[in-house]
């Protein structure tokens, strides 16, 4: 215990810096993934054939091992001198986020009660009004569940990004493995787990706070 306290006393600032770096990488990737995935998921509810194709592509993307996808990104982004570091890791995390966000958005909007849609049409709501006032509020819990899945998934996958120089908490784990230092490995792993739990708790609070009381 005394060794742990000494280790944390020396390394706490570095662990905090890497945690912030990890959170920024994941947070920016999720933000872009939301800007792509939610509108796409909504649009797919109007095109069943395209929906099946897009969801299959997103499913295949998620099955690609993270280290392999990061490896593919290196030669692609080397063309613009960004082969390692933030950019390839960011793009990979955006791609990994797509399936849970698109699938949950698509499923949630499709499963909104037809009676609610008919009632909205009956009071003269236009398509965009019906979407914003009826469909999205009722689909919100399921959409948020997809976002929470994507965030927790990316926090874990983001660890691998350290292998391509993207920083984050994976640095502690990779350095711990190369040096045979269990303190680094455990501190990095615990920090990743705590970050994932905090992010999920915040998103769960948002989900409960903004879910309409009628469907809560």
N, C-alpha and C positions, 0 to 999 in steps of 0.2 A: 504493500500500500504506500509506503514511504517513497518507493521508487516511482510509482505512478504519479504521486503528487509532485515530485521533483520534475518528472518528464513534462507534466501539464504546465507547470510553472514556467518552464523554459519554452515550450512549444505552443502554448495557448494562443499568442498573437498570430502565429503562422497558421494554425488550424482555423482560426476565425477568418483570416484573409482568404484562405482556400475555400472555406464554406461560402463566403460571399461571392467569390469567383464562380463557384459551382452553381449557386443560385441564379446568378445573372445569366450564365450560359443557358441553363434550363428555362428560366423565365422568358428570355427573349425568343427562344425556339418555340415555346408554347404559345406565346403571343402571336407569332407569325402563323403557326399551325392553326390557331383559332380563326384568324382572318381568312385562311384558305378553307379549312375543313367545315366550319359551320355554314357558310354560304353554299359550299358545294353540296353538303348533306341536304340542305333545304331544296336546292335545285334538283337533286336526284329523285326527290319524291314525285317529280313531274315526268320522269323518264325512267321507266323500269329497266329497259335494256341497258342503258348507260349505267344505271345504278349497279346492276350485277357485275358489269365489267370493272367499274371503278373499285368496288368493294373487293373483288378478287385480286386486283393489282395491289391494293393496300394490304390485303392479307399476306400476299407473297412477300411484300416489302418487309413486313414484320417478322417473317420467318428467316430472313437473312441474318446470319450471325453478325453482331455489332462490330467485331474486330474486322470481319471481312468487308463490311460496308465502309468502315473508316478507311480501310486499305484501298478500296476502289476510288474513294474521294481524293486520295493523294495525287494520282496522275492527272485526274480531271482538273483539279484546281491549281495544279502546278503550272498550267497554261497561263494563269494570271498571277503567278508567283505567290499563291496562297495554298500550297500543297499540304502544309501542316499548320496546326494552330487552331484558332477560333473558327474560321470560316467552314472548313470541311466538317468539323464536329457539329457546328450549328445546323448546317444543311441536313446532316444525317439525323439529328434529333427531330428536326421538323418532319422528315419523312417517316420516322418511327411513330410520331404522334398522330398521323393521319387516320389510321384504322379506327381506334376507339372514338375519336372525335366525329369522323364522318359517319361511322356505323350508328353510333348512339343518336346523333342528330337526325339521320335518315329514319331510323326506327321510331324515335319519339314523335316526330312530325307525322309519320304515316299512321301512328296509333292514336292520334287525337280523335276523340269521339266524333263520328259523322253528324250526330245530333247537334254538337256544338258548332260545327261548321255551318250547318243548315240554319241554326239560330242566328249566327253572325250574318249570313247572307240575307236572312229575313229582315234584319234591322237596317239593311242597306250598306253594310261594310264592303269596301273594295278589297281586292286581293291582298294588298300590302297591309291594310288595316286589320284584316282577319289574321294575317300572319303575326303581326306585332302584338295585337291585343288578345288573341285567343290561342293560336297554335303554339307560339313560342312559350308563353307563360305556362301552359299546360304540359309542354314537353320539357320544361326547364330542369326538373329533377333528373331525368334520364340523360339529358345533355351534360349536366354537371357531373354525373357519374362517369361519363366518358372522359371528361376533362380531368377528373381526379385520377382516373386510371392512367391517362397519358402523362400526367405530371410525375406520379410515383414511378412509372416505367422509365421515364427519361432521367430522373434523378439517379436511378440505378445504372442505366446505360451510360450516363455521363461519366461514370468512373472510368470506363474504357477509353474515353476521349483523351485521358492523360497520356496514352501511348502515342498519340499523334501531336503532342505538344499543346493541347488545349487547356491544360491546367486543371484546376478544381481539386476536389478531394481525392480523386484517383491518384494524384501525385504522391500522397502519403502512402497509399497502398502499394503502388508500384515501387517506390523507393524502399518501403519496408520489405518487400519480397526480394529485391535485388541485394539488400544489405543483410537479410536475415534478421530484421529488427521487428519483433512481435509488437512492440509498443506503437510503432508507426502503423502497422497493419490494423491493429485493433482500434486505435484512435480514429483512423480514417473510416473504418467500417461503422463504428458507432456514430460518428458525425454524419455519415450518409443516412443511416437509419433515423437519426433524430431529425434531420432536415426533411426526410420524406414524411415523417409523422406530423411535423409542424405544418408542412405544406398541405397535407391531406386534411388536417384539422381546420385550417383556415378556409379551405374550399368547401368543407362540409358545413361550416358556419354560414358561408355565403349561400350555399344551397338551401339551408333551412330558413335563412333570413329572407330570401327573395322568392321562395316557393309560395304560390298563392295558397291562402289558408283553406280554400275549398278542396284542394287536392293534397294538402300536407299530410 
